[in-house]
Amino acid sequence: MDNERSELRWGVEQRLEFIEFRLFWEGHVNRSDLMEQFGVSVNQASTDLNRYNSFAPDNMVYDKSARTYVRGPAFKPRFLEPDASRYLAQLRSVADGILDREDAWIADLPPYASAPTPVRGVNPVTLRSVVGAIRRSEAIEVKYQPLSSPDPRWRWIAPHAIAFDGFRWHTRAFCLTDKAFKDFLLSRILEIRGSRMSEVPSGHDGDWNTEVTLEIGPHPALSETQAKVIALDYGMRGGKAKIKVRRALLYYALRRLGLDTDPDARKPQDQQIVLLNRETLGDSARSASNADLNTTATQDIVR
């Protein structure tokens, strides 16, 4: 079967993945689904369904009364690995207007809502310039407004990556003014007026290129039953979960997980998890935990 799959054209394999997606998540699929999603003819849709059936004959059964194919009792994925995270990400993208409804593979969207997140004012021209500089290994002169200064100022930076802290978009860059790698919020880049080749390799950014592992576990003051629930929430095994993060993003990761403060500062039911390897992480975790959001307490974050 692997040899046969390797000979499939990309478009054909994508349609077979779509058939399997619909069977797994929706429980049924028919020709009109393929025709509407990919704009193929009736004959092509029939060919795709027959081709899928030849690869996985136990995965779908034709229901004459409903005039559709339904998921078979012996269903076993062949073309994709069902992933709850990807399904939920697609649901969120459609609901938030990031993905057009007709481009989604989900047929019947369940009712959905999320806690509102303020829209971050990233200028598309700014983003284009930063991404272009990354691709061309260039430095750009930007007018940047940090909160630590009342007025913006011009500085040269050499961006090499884009990062998201869960709320805001940054560019990771070498600051030629401060001679250090830092994070710059894209929304605070007010203007860009020049560019030149950069002589600072991204490989020199040790914090960006180094990964650390956070080990988290249920708060020790929780009851055994509560701890089991938290373990399920975070996919823990053996009472802990491991999360890999770039050292440059450690500050943000700890803050987002609520691990940037003393775990005893809140009730166990509110704190829920604790960092088990704080001592192993050493100064990185301590400096991140002690950082003040309104200052430049962490040296590599431009506020």
Secondary structure, 3 states (H helix, E strand, C coil): CHHHHHCCCHHHHHHHHHHHHHHHHCCEECHHHHHHHHCCCHHHHHHHHHHHHHHCCCCEEEECCCCEEEECCCCCCCCCCCCHHHHHHHHHHHHCCCCCHHHCCCCCCCCCCCCCCCCCCCCHHHHHHHHHHHHHCEEEEEEECCCCCCCCEEEEEEEEEEEECCCCEEEEEEECCCCEEEEEEHHHEEEEEEEEECCCCHHHCHHHHCEEEEEEEECCCCCHHHHHHHHHHCCCECCEEEEEEEHHHHHHHHHHCCCCCCHHHCCHHHHCEEECCHHHHCHHHHHHHCCCCCCCCCCCECC
